[in-house]
Amino acid sequence: MTKESQVKLNAPAPKHRDFNLDLIRILALVFVVSVHFFLHNGFYSNTLSTLNMYIMGLMRTLFLCCVPLFMLLTGYLQSSKEINPNKHYYIKLLKTLIPYLVIMFIDMLYYIIRENKEYTLREAVENFTSFTHYSWYVEMYIGLFLIAPFLNILWFNLKTRKNEHILIITLLILTVVPYLFNVYEFDGTENGSFWSASNNDYWKLFPSWWTGIYPLTYYFVGAYLRKYKEALKMKAIYAFLIFLGVFALFGTYTLSRSRGVALSVFSWTDYKSPGIFLMSTSLFYFINNINFKKVPNLVRKCAGKLSDLTFGAYLGSWVMDYLMYNHYKAQIPDMDDRLYYYVPIVLFHLCGAFVISFFANAVYEIPSLLLALHRKNKAKKSKT
């Protein structure tokens, strides 16, 4: 480890929260709920043939930055820490696991009360261990949490910026570049063009076995953005123009391949596709370059609290989706008209998801607070 990185590593953590990072986390959650808006409102079974459908196609493309933003944040926040893989570190995983278990129990109650489902012992156990209901991210995060200390050891010992570049480029080649090439059907006849996005029968032109480790790519890119934040700094307007250019380019590409068919949900619009990677990274970079010094403390505190609840709200949004979308689709049968209800529906779902998250977090935090209070009172009595 260089002296410079050692100094940064041992520097005291700032006493105030980073509003930019809180904003990124909240925005990522809004994008998650927005992606599910399209998942449940029948969007994917309709062709892109009207102005409203094209607008929704662009919106859905943008919102796919959701999970990558969370992964970039993980690398950005964790990579600067010298994490010792001991019991104190692994106990921190409970902050993720306990809210997860609480919310999965709420999901079970939903099926029991609303669907009259009777669980066998196996089904009850699998409700918690199969990581369904949007909780695939939890399964991924557990593994990322467990290997983070060793990822940081690798990162701290690369020594030079050139080696850091080589690592990131290698990961990009393994996880992102395959979806630059393996997304065309050159002998396809459907719609008369290899450009069609209507199926997933694409030619494999580039090795793709390692694409599943794409969270590591986002982790180390987040680490790089953290380490060289000052060196990479630019005016927010220029960072925004970079993001806007990437979004315009990838959005145009996506819509042009989806003309007359349903918007693709295949690999080239996945989290590890080049377009989503560049959009997510440039959006993260833009928000992190905005100067929020004049934001009132009350707004900062509210954003900080909401930011702390985003993980539980991510999981809690499943119940909200299944409570509301069937009713919503019945009330608004025309797909084009559903665009006009996007804002109120997403806001309503977010409010419900935050309430669920608040309850799940309380289950985790209240015992800790009571224990701390007990220890404090015990210490006072011992002094008297």
C-alpha positions as CSV (number, residue, x, y, z in Angstrom):
1,M,0.0,0.0,0.0
2,T,1.4,3.4,-0.9
3,K,1.9,6.1,1.8
4,E,-0.8,8.2,0.0
5,S,-3.4,5.5,0.2
6,Q,-2.4,4.7,3.8
7,V,-3.0,8.3,4.8
8,K,-6.4,8.3,3.1
9,L,-7.3,5.0,4.6
10,N,-6.5,6.1,8.2
11,A,-8.1,9.5,7.8
12,P,-11.1,10.1,10.2
13,A,-14.5,9.6,8.6
14,P,-16.5,12.8,8.1
15,K,-19.0,13.6,10.8
16,H,-21.7,14.6,8.3
17,R,-23.4,12.4,5.8
18,D,-22.6,12.7,2.1
19,F,-25.8,14.1,0.7
20,N,-24.7,13.2,-2.9
21,L,-24.5,9.5,-1.9
22,D,-27.8,9.6,-0.1
23,L,-29.4,11.1,-3.2
24,I,-27.9,8.4,-5.4
25,R,-29.3,5.7,-3.1
26,I,-32.8,7.2,-3.1
27,L,-32.7,7.7,-6.8
28,A,-31.7,4.1,-7.3
29,L,-34.7,3.0,-5.3
30,V,-37.0,5.2,-7.3
31,F,-35.6,3.6,-10.4
32,V,-36.2,0.1,-9.0
33,V,-39.9,0.8,-8.3
34,S,-40.1,2.4,-11.7
35,V,-38.7,-0.7,-13.5
36,H,-41.3,-2.7,-11.6
37,F,-44.0,-0.3,-12.9
38,F,-43.2,-1.6,-16.4
39,L,-42.8,-5.2,-15.2
40,H,-46.4,-5.3,-13.9
41,N,-48.4,-2.9,-16.1
42,G,-48.3,-5.1,-19.2
43,F,-45.7,-3.0,-21.0
44,Y,-43.6,-5.9,-22.2
45,S,-46.5,-7.6,-24.0
46,N,-47.1,-4.5,-26.2
47,T,-45.3,-3.4,-29.3
48,L,-43.6,0.0,-29.6
49,S,-45.8,1.7,-32.1
50,T,-47.1,4.9,-30.5
51,L,-45.5,8.0,-29.1
52,N,-46.4,7.1,-25.5
53,M,-44.9,3.6,-25.9
54,Y,-41.6,5.1,-27.2
55,I,-41.5,7.5,-24.3
56,M,-42.0,4.6,-21.9
57,G,-39.3,2.7,-23.7
58,L,-36.9,5.5,-23.0
59,M,-38.0,5.7,-19.4
60,R,-37.5,2.0,-18.9
61,T,-34.0,2.2,-20.4
62,L,-33.0,4.9,-18.0
63,F,-34.5,3.2,-15.0
64,L,-32.3,0.1,-15.6
65,C,-29.5,2.1,-14.0
66,C,-31.2,1.1,-10.6
67,V,-29.2,-1.9,-9.5
68,P,-25.9,-0.8,-11.0
69,L,-26.1,2.4,-9.0
70,F,-26.4,0.3,-5.8
71,M,-23.4,-1.7,-6.8
72,L,-21.3,1.3,-7.6
73,L,-22.2,2.7,-4.2
74,T,-21.1,-0.5,-2.5
75,G,-17.7,-0.2,-4.2
76,Y,-17.4,3.5,-3.5
77,L,-18.2,3.1,0.2
78,Q,-16.5,-0.1,1.0
79,S,-13.3,0.1,-1.0
80,S,-11.7,2.8,1.1
81,K,-11.9,0.7,4.3
82,E,-9.3,-1.6,5.7
83,I,-11.8,-4.3,6.6
84,N,-10.6,-7.0,9.0
85,P,-12.5,-10.3,8.3
86,N,-13.4,-11.0,12.0
87,K,-16.6,-11.6,14.0
88,H,-17.3,-7.9,14.4
89,Y,-17.3,-7.5,10.6
90,Y,-19.5,-10.5,9.9
91,I,-22.0,-9.5,12.6
92,K,-22.7,-6.4,10.5
93,L,-24.4,-8.7,8.0
94,L,-27.3,-8.9,10.4
95,K,-28.3,-5.4,9.4
96,T,-29.1,-6.9,6.0
97,L,-30.4,-10.3,7.1
98,I,-32.8,-9.3,9.8
99,P,-34.8,-6.8,7.7
100,Y,-34.8,-9.3,4.9
101,L,-36.2,-12.1,7.1
102,V,-38.9,-9.7,8.5
103,I,-40.0,-8.6,5.0
104,M,-40.1,-12.2,3.7
105,F,-42.3,-13.0,6.7
106,I,-44.6,-10.1,5.6
107,D,-44.7,-11.6,2.1
108,M,-45.8,-14.9,3.6
109,L,-48.6,-13.1,5.5
110,Y,-49.7,-11.6,2.2
111,Y,-50.1,-15.0,0.6
112,I,-51.8,-16.4,3.7
113,I,-54.3,-13.6,4.2
114,R,-55.0,-12.4,0.6
115,E,-54.4,-15.6,-1.4
116,N,-55.6,-18.1,1.3
117,K,-52.3,-20.0,0.8
118,E,-51.4,-22.9,3.2
119,Y,-47.7,-23.3,3.5
120,T,-46.0,-26.7,3.9
121,L,-42.9,-26.8,6.0
122,R,-40.7,-26.9,2.9
123,E,-42.5,-24.0,1.2
124,A,-42.1,-21.9,4.4
125,V,-38.4,-22.6,4.6
126,E,-37.9,-21.9,0.9
127,N,-39.7,-18.6,1.2
128,F,-36.6,-17.4,3.2
129,T,-33.9,-19.4,1.4
130,S,-34.8,-19.2,-2.3
131,F,-34.3,-15.4,-2.5
132,T,-37.4,-14.6,-4.5
133,H,-39.6,-11.5,-4.5
134,Y,-36.9,-9.2,-5.8
135,S,-34.5,-10.5,-3.1
136,W,-32.0,-11.9,-5.6
137,Y,-30.0,-8.8,-4.8
138,V,-29.7,-9.9,-1.2
139,E,-28.2,-13.2,-2.2
140,M,-25.7,-11.4,-4.4
141,Y,-25.0,-8.8,-1.7
142,I,-24.3,-11.5,0.9
143,G,-21.5,-12.9,-1.3
144,L,-20.2,-9.4,-2.1
145,F,-20.1,-8.6,1.6
146,L,-18.2,-11.8,2.5
147,I,-15.5,-11.2,-0.1
148,A,-15.2,-7.4,0.2
149,P,-12.2,-7.6,2.7
150,F,-10.3,-9.6,0.1
151,L,-11.4,-7.4,-2.8
152,N,-10.0,-4.5,-0.8
153,I,-6.7,-6.3,-0.2
154,L,-6.4,-6.7,-3.9
155,W,-7.3,-3.1,-4.6
156,F,-4.9,-1.6,-2.0
157,N,-2.0,-3.7,-3.4
158,L,-2.3,-2.8,-7.0
159,K,0.3,0.0,-6.3
160,T,-0.1,2.0,-9.5
161,R,-2.9,3.6,-11.4
162,K,-1.9,1.6,-14.4
163,N,-2.5,-1.7,-12.6
164,E,-5.9,-0.4,-11.5
165,H,-6.7,0.4,-15.1
166,I,-5.7,-3.1,-16.2
167,L,-7.9,-4.7,-13.5
168,I,-11.0,-2.7,-14.5
169,I,-10.4,-3.2,-18.3
170,T,-10.0,-7.0,-17.7
171,L,-13.3,-7.1,-15.8
172,L,-15.0,-5.1,-18.5
173,I,-13.7,-7.6,-21.1
174,L,-15.0,-10.5,-19.1
175,T,-18.4,-9.1,-18.1
176,V,-19.5,-6.2,-20.3
177,V,-17.8,-6.5,-23.7
178,P,-19.5,-9.8,-24.5
179,Y,-22.8,-7.9,-24.8
180,L,-21.4,-5.6,-27.3
181,F,-21.0,-8.5,-29.7
182,N,-23.2,-11.4,-28.7
183,V,-26.5,-9.6,-29.4
184,Y,-27.2,-10.0,-33.1
185,E,-28.8,-12.8,-35.1
186,F,-27.1,-12.6,-38.5
187,D,-29.1,-15.3,-40.1
188,G,-32.4,-14.2,-38.6
189,T,-35.5,-13.8,-40.7
190,E,-37.9,-12.4,-38.2
191,N,-38.7,-8.8,-39.2
192,G,-36.1,-9.3,-41.9
193,S,-33.1,-8.0,-40.0
194,F,-30.3,-9.0,-37.6
195,W,-31.2,-5.7,-35.9
196,S,-34.4,-7.1,-34.5
197,A,-34.8,-7.3,-30.8
198,S,-37.8,-9.6,-30.8
199,N,-36.0,-12.8,-29.7
200,N,-32.8,-14.0,-27.9
201,D,-31.4,-16.3,-30.6
202,Y,-28.2,-14.4,-31.0
203,W,-24.8,-15.5,-32.4
204,K,-22.0,-15.9,-29.8
205,L,-19.0,-14.1,-31.2
206,F,-17.2,-13.4,-27.9
207,P,-16.4,-15.5,-24.8
208,S,-19.0,-14.9,-22.1
209,W,-18.6,-17.5,-19.4
210,W,-17.5,-14.9,-16.8
211,T,-20.3,-12.4,-17.3
212,G,-21.9,-13.5,-14.0
213,I,-19.2,-11.7,-12.0
214,Y,-20.3,-8.3,-13.2
215,P,-21.0,-7.0,-9.6
216,L,-17.2,-7.1,-9.2
217,T,-16.9,-4.8,-12.2
218,Y,-19.2,-2.3,-10.7
219,Y,-17.5,-2.7,-7.3
220,F,-14.0,-1.8,-8.6
221,V,-15.4,1.0,-10.8
222,G,-17.0,2.5,-7.7
223,A,-13.6,2.0,-5.9
224,Y,-11.9,3.9,-8.7
225,L,-14.4,6.8,-8.6
226,R,-13.8,7.1,-4.9
227,K,-10.0,7.0,-5.0
228,Y,-9.7,9.5,-7.8
229,K,-12.7,11.7,-7.0
230,E,-10.7,14.9,-6.9
231,A,-8.6,14.1,-9.9
232,L,-11.7,13.3,-12.0
233,K,-13.7,16.2,-10.7
234,M,-15.4,18.5,-13.3
235,K,-18.3,20.9,-13.4
236,A,-21.6,19.2,-12.9
237,I,-23.0,20.6,-16.1
238,Y,-20.3,18.9,-18.1
239,A,-20.8,15.6,-16.2
240,F,-24.5,15.9,-17.0
241,L,-23.8,16.4,-20.7
242,I,-21.7,13.3,-20.7
243,F,-24.5,11.3,-19.0
244,L,-27.1,12.9,-21.4
245,G,-25.0,11.9,-24.4
246,V,-24.7,8.3,-23.3
247,F,-28.4,8.1,-22.5
248,A,-29.4,9.6,-25.9
249,L,-27.1,7.2,-27.7
250,F,-28.1,4.0,-25.9
251,G,-31.8,5.1,-25.8
252,T,-31.8,5.7,-29.6
253,Y,-30.1,2.3,-30.2
254,T,-32.6,0.5,-28.0
255,L,-35.7,2.1,-29.6
256,S,-34.4,1.6,-33.1
257,R,-34.0,-2.1,-32.4
258,S,-37.4,-2.4,-30.9
259,R,-39.5,-0.7,-33.6
260,G,-42.7,-2.7,-34.3
261,V,-41.9,-5.3,-31.6
262,A,-42.0,-5.4,-27.8
263,L,-39.0,-3.7,-26.0
264,S,-36.2,-6.2,-25.5
265,V,-35.6,-7.6,-22.0
266,F,-32.6,-9.6,-23.3
267,S,-28.9,-9.4,-22.7
268,W,-28.1,-6.2,-24.4
269,T,-30.5,-4.3,-22.1
270,D,-29.3,-6.2,-19.0
271,Y,-27.3,-4.7,-16.1
272,K,-24.0,-5.9,-17.6
273,S,-24.7,-4.5,-21.1
274,P,-22.3,-1.7,-22.3
275,G,-25.1,0.8,-22.6
276,I,-26.4,0.3,-19.0
277,F,-22.9,0.2,-17.6
278,L,-22.0,3.5,-19.3
279,M,-25.3,5.1,-18.3
280,S,-25.1,4.0,-14.7
281,T,-21.4,5.1,-14.3
282,S,-22.0,8.5,-15.9
283,L,-25.1,9.1,-13.9
284,F,-23.3,8.2,-10.7
285,Y,-20.4,10.5,-11.7
286,F,-22.8,13.4,-12.5
287,I,-24.7,13.3,-9.2
288,N,-21.5,12.9,-7.2
289,N,-20.1,16.1,-8.9
290,I,-23.1,18.3,-7.9
291,N,-22.4,20.9,-5.2
292,F,-25.1,20.6,-2.5
293,K,-23.5,22.8,0.1
294,K,-26.6,25.1,0.3
295,V,-29.0,22.2,0.9
296,P,-30.8,22.9,4.3
297,N,-29.9,20.6,7.2
298,L,-33.5,19.4,7.5
299,V,-33.4,18.2,3.9
300,R,-30.1,16.5,4.5
301,K,-31.5,14.7,7.6
302,C,-34.6,13.6,5.8
303,A,-32.6,12.3,2.9
304,G,-30.3,10.5,5.2
305,K,-33.2,8.7,6.9
306,L,-34.8,7.7,3.6
307,S,-31.4,6.6,2.4
308,D,-31.1,4.2,5.4
309,L,-34.5,2.8,4.6
310,T,-33.9,2.1,0.9
311,F,-32.8,-1.5,1.3
312,G,-35.9,-2.5,3.1
313,A,-38.0,-0.4,0.8
314,Y,-36.5,-2.3,-2.2
315,L,-37.7,-5.6,-0.8
316,G,-41.0,-4.2,0.6
317,S,-42.0,-2.9,-2.8
318,W,-42.9,-6.5,-3.8
319,V,-46.0,-6.5,-1.5
320,M,-47.0,-3.1,-2.8
321,D,-46.8,-4.2,-6.4
322,Y,-48.9,-7.3,-5.9
323,L,-51.5,-5.4,-3.8
324,M,-52.0,-2.7,-6.4
325,Y,-51.2,-3.5,-10.0
326,N,-54.0,-5.9,-10.9
327,H,-56.5,-3.2,-9.7
328,Y,-54.6,-0.5,-11.5
329,K,-54.6,-2.4,-14.8
330,A,-58.3,-3.1,-14.6
331,Q,-59.1,0.6,-14.0
332,I,-56.8,1.8,-16.8
333,P,-57.1,-0.8,-19.6
334,D,-55.4,1.2,-22.3
335,M,-51.6,0.8,-22.3
336,D,-50.9,4.3,-23.6
337,D,-53.0,5.9,-20.9
338,R,-51.0,4.1,-18.1
339,L,-48.1,6.5,-18.8
340,Y,-50.1,9.4,-17.3
341,Y,-50.4,7.5,-14.0
342,Y,-46.7,6.7,-13.6
343,V,-45.9,9.5,-11.1
344,P,-48.8,8.9,-8.6
345,I,-48.5,5.1,-8.7
346,V,-44.7,5.1,-8.1
347,L,-45.0,7.7,-5.3
348,F,-47.8,5.7,-3.7
349,H,-45.7,2.5,-3.9
350,L,-42.6,4.2,-2.5
351,C,-44.6,5.5,0.5
352,G,-45.9,2.0,1.3
353,A,-42.5,0.5,0.7
354,F,-40.8,3.0,3.1
355,V,-43.4,2.2,5.8
356,I,-42.6,-1.6,5.5
357,S,-38.9,-0.8,5.6
358,F,-39.3,1.4,8.7
359,F,-41.0,-1.5,10.5
360,A,-38.4,-4.0,9.4
361,N,-35.5,-1.7,10.4
362,A,-37.2,-1.2,13.8
363,V,-37.1,-4.9,14.4
364,Y,-33.3,-4.8,13.9
365,E,-32.6,-1.5,15.7
366,I,-34.9,-1.5,18.8
367,P,-33.2,-4.5,20.5
368,S,-29.8,-2.8,19.9
369,L,-31.1,0.5,21.3
370,L,-32.6,-1.2,24.4
371,L,-29.3,-3.1,25.0
372,A,-27.3,0.2,24.7
373,L,-29.7,1.9,27.1
374,H,-29.4,-1.0,29.6
375,R,-25.6,-0.8,29.5
376,K,-25.7,3.0,30.0
377,N,-27.9,2.7,33.0
378,K,-25.8,-0.2,34.4
379,A,-22.7,2.0,34.0
380,K,-24.4,4.9,35.9
381,K,-25.3,2.6,38.8
382,S,-21.8,1.3,39.1
383,K,-20.5,4.8,39.5
384,T,-22.9,5.7,42.3
